[in-house]
Amino acid sequence: MLRGSEVGLRARHEDDIPILQAGLYDDVVTHSRSQARPWRPITPGSTASPLTVDDKEQGNVPFSVVELDGGALVGTAVLWGIDNHNRSAHIGLGLLPSSRGKGYGTDVVAVLCHYGFVVRGLRRLQVETLADNAAMLRSAERNGFVREGVLRSSAWVMGEFVDQVLLGLLAQDWKPGSKG
């Protein structure tokens, strides 16, 4: 397990999937705001669930996020779009509704940075998030990510196009343990 100050990132367990599906995937608005592909209903237990882990997929590393104090499942985190040639990747996270507003997002981003830069030897990490996602923007910026641009009207979300903010962090600019 990778450990932050409050949360740990571990492999996804089979019994995590129904909890994550109910709390993150089955909520149409939450899913639509966090994914680039449209929501569609998935039968519980289906292998088509985006929460099911394919251990052979090398460009996508999903984690379950758990509280260090007690081990409760609080969400999901991912290093995706891993490009070993350019040594870059994207990060993302989703916290269950009951776990939001507790500072876990900032800690998850810190642990993903450690994984990307130290464990994987990457040079650049990137975040794309909706312009009104204040929690993700704050979590990324507290970990040293810099706003690099706005992708105007680039995301279709619940009937309208919205802007996305692009943030980046280079390994040489990363300061482990600095959370704003």
N, C-alpha and C positions, 0 to 999 in steps of 0.2 A: 504494500500500500504506500502511496505517496502521501505525505502528511504536510498540512499547512498548520496554522495556529489554532484553527477551529474545526476544519474539515479534513477528511481524507478522500483520496480518489483511489478506487479499487476496481477490479474487474466486475463487470455486470453479472449478477447472479440471476438465475431463472426466476426466482421469486421476487426480484425487483421489477420485472417487466409489467405485471398487472398494476402495480402501484404507480409506476411511471406513466403507463398508458392512461390510467384513470385521471391522474393529476395533471398531465401535460398534453398527451396526444388527444384524448377524447374531448378536451375543451377546444372547440373549434376556433375561438378567437385567439387563445394562447398559441395554438399550433400555427394559425395563419400569420401571426406576428413574428414567429420565430423560424419559419421554414420558407424556402423558395419555391416549394412545390405545393399544389393545392391539397387541402385536407380531403380525405375520403374515409368513410367508416372502415375500420379493420376489426374483424372478429377476434375476441379475446383468444389468445393462444395461437394465433395465426403466425406462420413463419414469414409472412409478408410484412409484419410489423417493423417499422423503422427502428424500433427499440431492441430487436433481436440482433445479437452480435454475430458477425461473421469473422471468426478468428483468422481466416485466410486473407482478408482484405488488408492490404499493407498501407493504403493511403488514408485510412480512417481509424483512429484509436478512440473508442468510446469508453467512458468511465461511469461508474455510479459514484455519486457524492454522498458521503456519510458524515454524521457528526462524530468528532473524535470522542466526545464525552457521551457514551452510551451506544454509539453505532447506528443511530436511526438514519434511515435513508432520507435524504433531503433533496436529491435531484440528480441531474445528469450533466456530464461535461464531455467535451470532445476536442481532439486535435484532428482536423480534417484537411483534405486537399494537400496532404504532405507531398512535397516536391523535393526528393533527395538530391536532384541535380542542382537546383537553385538554393537548396537548404532553407526552404520556407514552408510555412503551414498557416492555417487559419485556426482560430479557437472559437469555441462556442459553449454555452451552458444554458441550462434550464433548471430553475428551482421550483419545487412543489409550492403551491400557494401558501401553505402553513409555514414555509421556511423563508419566505421573502421578507426583506426589511430587517434582517438580522446581521448584515455584514458578511454573509457567507459568499456572496458573489465576488467580492474583492479578494477573499482568501482563495476561492477556486481559481481565479485568474492568476494569482501568484503561483499556485501549484502547477497550473498548466504552463506558465513561463519556465518554471524550474524544469519540468519534464521536457519541454521543447528545446530549451537552450542547453541544459546540463546533460540530461539523459540522451536526447536525440542528436545533439550537436548542431541544431539548426541556427541559422543566422538571422532570420526574420520571422516574426509572428504578426498576424493581421487579424483584425476584427471588422466585420461589417454588421452594423446594427441600425435599426430604424432611428430616425432623427429624434423621435420623442421617447426613446428608451433611456430615460435618465439614469436608471440603475446600472445598465450595462456601460453606458458612457462613463459614469463615475467610477465603476469598478476597473475599467480599462485604464483610465487616466491616473487613478491612484497607483497603478502598477507601472506607470511610465509610458504608456501608449500615447502617441501624438496624433491629433486629428490631421489627416492628410488630404481630405477632400469630402465633398458631398456628391453623391450620385443622385442627381435630381430625378424625381418621379420614377425610380428604378424598381420599386417593389409594389406589386399588386396585393393589397391587404383589405379584405372585407369590402370590396366594391369601389376602392379608390387607389390611385397611385400615390405613394408616399416616398419621401426622400430617405436615403440611407447615408450614414456617416461611415467613412473609411478611416480606420485608425491603424497605425503600424508601430512596431517596436523592434529595434535592432538589438542583437545580442550585446554589442559594445555599449549600448545606452541603458541596458537593463541593470537595475540595482536590486539584487536579491534582498528580500526582507523589507523593502521600502514600499509602504502602502499609503503614501500621502501623508 
